[in-house]
Amino acid sequence: MDDQAFVYDRMYPLARFLYETMPNFSTAGYVLFAVIFLLSAFVYKLGFAKKLPLRQNAVIALFLLIGGLGLTFLALFLPVVEGLCIAAIILILYKIRLWREKRENAVSQ
């Protein structure tokens, strides 16, 4: 068994898919980083974001970028992207339920 197959066998599905289908490893790394950053920003927006001034939003985006870099290295052999997807789905369901409850309360009053 060659080293590349050994590494691919230990990767999680999305990272493995990206590294197998992208033209080179650096492109796959950048795409994985972009996916992690976008999912992190989406989860932050759904679950934790408040109305903040532009400067504070820029600081948060900077920290999401820095944190995304660390998560990118972890995403090769841990289910980081898959966990972010599950967190996004849970928060979407929560927002839908909250929206329905607000709508029902507004109708009943």
C-alpha atoms as a printed R data frame, in Angstrom:
    type eleno elety resid chain resno       x      y      z
1   ATOM     1    CA   MET     A     1   0.000  0.000  0.000
2   ATOM     2    CA   ASP     A     2   1.463  3.350 -0.965
3   ATOM     3    CA   ASP     A     3   1.553  6.344  1.343
4   ATOM     4    CA   GLN     A     4  -1.040  8.355 -0.567
5   ATOM     5    CA   ALA     A     5  -3.661  5.597 -0.331
6   ATOM     6    CA   PHE     A     6  -2.864  5.184  3.376
7   ATOM     7    CA   VAL     A     7  -3.526  8.893  3.992
8   ATOM     8    CA   TYR     A     8  -6.694  8.945  1.856
9   ATOM     9    CA   ASP     A     9  -8.089  5.985  3.806
10  ATOM    10    CA   ARG     A    10  -7.807  7.955  7.060
11  ATOM    11    CA   MET     A    11  -9.416 11.180  5.756
12  ATOM    12    CA   TYR     A    12 -13.017 12.147  6.382
13  ATOM    13    CA   PRO     A    13 -15.347 12.088  3.350
14  ATOM    14    CA   LEU     A    14 -15.437 15.733  2.281
15  ATOM    15    CA   ALA     A    15 -11.706 16.316  2.708
16  ATOM    16    CA   ARG     A    16 -10.990 13.101  0.845
17  ATOM    17    CA   PHE     A    17 -13.357 14.074 -1.963
18  ATOM    18    CA   LEU     A    18 -11.704 17.470 -2.346
19  ATOM    19    CA   TYR     A    19  -8.178 16.111 -2.326
20  ATOM    20    CA   GLU     A    20  -9.035 13.389 -4.836
21  ATOM    21    CA   THR     A    21 -10.921 15.614 -7.295
22  ATOM    22    CA   MET     A    22  -9.014 18.900 -7.224
23  ATOM    23    CA   PRO     A    23  -6.166 19.399 -9.712
24  ATOM    24    CA   ASN     A    24  -3.510 19.747 -6.987
25  ATOM    25    CA   PHE     A    25  -3.158 19.630 -3.214
26  ATOM    26    CA   SER     A    26  -2.857 23.375 -2.648
27  ATOM    27    CA   THR     A    27  -6.118 24.076 -4.505
28  ATOM    28    CA   ALA     A    28  -7.866 21.411 -2.437
29  ATOM    29    CA   GLY     A    29  -6.510 22.986  0.752
30  ATOM    30    CA   TYR     A    30  -7.789 26.429 -0.230
31  ATOM    31    CA   VAL     A    31 -11.211 25.036 -1.137
32  ATOM    32    CA   LEU     A    32 -11.396 23.156  2.168
33  ATOM    33    CA   PHE     A    33 -10.435 26.352  3.998
34  ATOM    34    CA   ALA     A    34 -13.125 28.320  2.123
35  ATOM    35    CA   VAL     A    35 -15.774 25.694  2.928
36  ATOM    36    CA   ILE     A    36 -14.842 25.746  6.608
37  ATOM    37    CA   PHE     A    37 -14.812 29.553  6.740
38  ATOM    38    CA   LEU     A    38 -18.183 29.870  5.002
39  ATOM    39    CA   LEU     A    39 -19.798 27.222  7.192
40  ATOM    40    CA   SER     A    40 -18.325 28.803 10.336
41  ATOM    41    CA   ALA     A    41 -19.624 32.229  9.320
42  ATOM    42    CA   PHE     A    42 -23.039 30.744  8.531
43  ATOM    43    CA   VAL     A    43 -23.241 28.954 11.891
44  ATOM    44    CA   TYR     A    44 -22.123 32.135 13.662
45  ATOM    45    CA   LYS     A    45 -24.758 34.162 11.836
46  ATOM    46    CA   LEU     A    46 -27.514 31.672 12.633
47  ATOM    47    CA   GLY     A    47 -26.697 31.075 16.253
48  ATOM    48    CA   PHE     A    48 -24.741 33.903 17.763
49  ATOM    49    CA   ALA     A    49 -24.753 37.051 15.631
50  ATOM    50    CA   LYS     A    50 -26.202 40.290 16.938
51  ATOM    51    CA   LYS     A    51 -26.440 43.678 15.314
52  ATOM    52    CA   LEU     A    52 -22.888 45.022 15.589
53  ATOM    53    CA   PRO     A    53 -20.986 47.927 14.062
54  ATOM    54    CA   LEU     A    54 -18.929 47.241 10.934
55  ATOM    55    CA   ARG     A    55 -15.598 47.360 12.795
56  ATOM    56    CA   GLN     A    56 -16.689 44.670 15.259
57  ATOM    57    CA   ASN     A    57 -17.993 42.503 12.425
58  ATOM    58    CA   ALA     A    58 -14.599 42.836 10.730
59  ATOM    59    CA   VAL     A    59 -12.845 41.690 13.913
60  ATOM    60    CA   ILE     A    60 -15.168 38.697 14.156
61  ATOM    61    CA   ALA     A    61 -14.519 37.833 10.500
62  ATOM    62    CA   LEU     A    62 -10.764 38.059 11.136
63  ATOM    63    CA   PHE     A    63 -11.035 35.655 14.056
64  ATOM    64    CA   LEU     A    64 -13.201 33.317 11.959
65  ATOM    65    CA   LEU     A    65 -10.455 33.335  9.309
66  ATOM    66    CA   ILE     A    66  -7.741 32.585 11.883
67  ATOM    67    CA   GLY     A    67  -9.829 29.865 13.504
68  ATOM    68    CA   GLY     A    68 -10.697 28.454 10.098
69  ATOM    69    CA   LEU     A    69  -7.018 27.974  9.375
70  ATOM    70    CA   GLY     A    70  -6.614 25.785 12.441
71  ATOM    71    CA   LEU     A    71  -9.819 23.916 11.692
72  ATOM    72    CA   THR     A    72  -8.601 23.249  8.147
73  ATOM    73    CA   PHE     A    73  -5.654 21.264  9.462
74  ATOM    74    CA   LEU     A    74  -7.938 19.352 11.815
75  ATOM    75    CA   ALA     A    75 -10.502 18.735  9.051
76  ATOM    76    CA   LEU     A    76  -8.192 16.339  7.252
77  ATOM    77    CA   PHE     A    77  -8.578 13.627  9.866
78  ATOM    78    CA   LEU     A    78 -11.498 14.844 12.019
79  ATOM    79    CA   PRO     A    79 -15.151 15.485 11.025
80  ATOM    80    CA   VAL     A    80 -14.956 19.291 11.215
81  ATOM    81    CA   VAL     A    81 -16.936 20.072  8.048
82  ATOM    82    CA   GLU     A    82 -19.485 17.410  8.825
83  ATOM    83    CA   GLY     A    83 -19.911 18.815 12.353
84  ATOM    84    CA   LEU     A    84 -20.363 22.335 11.011
85  ATOM    85    CA   CYS     A    85 -23.019 21.038  8.599
86  ATOM    86    CA   ILE     A    86 -24.901 19.346 11.442
87  ATOM    87    CA   ALA     A    87 -24.648 22.499 13.577
88  ATOM    88    CA   ALA     A    88 -26.049 24.539 10.677
89  ATOM    89    CA   ILE     A    89 -28.950 22.115 10.189
90  ATOM    90    CA   ILE     A    90 -29.811 22.176 13.896
91  ATOM    91    CA   LEU     A    91 -29.722 25.982 13.983
92  ATOM    92    CA   ILE     A    92 -31.846 26.219 10.834
93  ATOM    93    CA   LEU     A    93 -34.460 23.938 12.415
94  ATOM    94    CA   TYR     A    94 -34.331 26.025 15.595
95  ATOM    95    CA   LYS     A    95 -34.848 29.265 13.642
96  ATOM    96    CA   ILE     A    96 -37.774 27.760 11.736
97  ATOM    97    CA   ARG     A    97 -39.404 26.621 14.975
98  ATOM    98    CA   LEU     A    98 -38.823 30.032 16.582
99  ATOM    99    CA   TRP     A    99 -40.299 31.791 13.541
100 ATOM   100    CA   ARG     A   100 -43.395 29.534 13.638
101 ATOM   101    CA   GLU     A   101 -43.930 30.120 17.353
102 ATOM   102    CA   LYS     A   102 -43.666 33.907 16.899
103 ATOM   103    CA   ARG     A   103 -46.120 33.763 14.018
104 ATOM   104    CA   GLU     A   104 -48.595 31.653 16.014
105 ATOM   105    CA   ASN     A   105 -48.329 33.985 19.020
106 ATOM   106    CA   ALA     A   106 -48.949 37.007 16.808
107 ATOM   107    CA   VAL     A   107 -52.051 35.395 15.291
108 ATOM   108    CA   SER     A   108 -53.495 34.296 18.646
109 ATOM   109    CA   GLN     A   109 -53.154 37.722 20.281
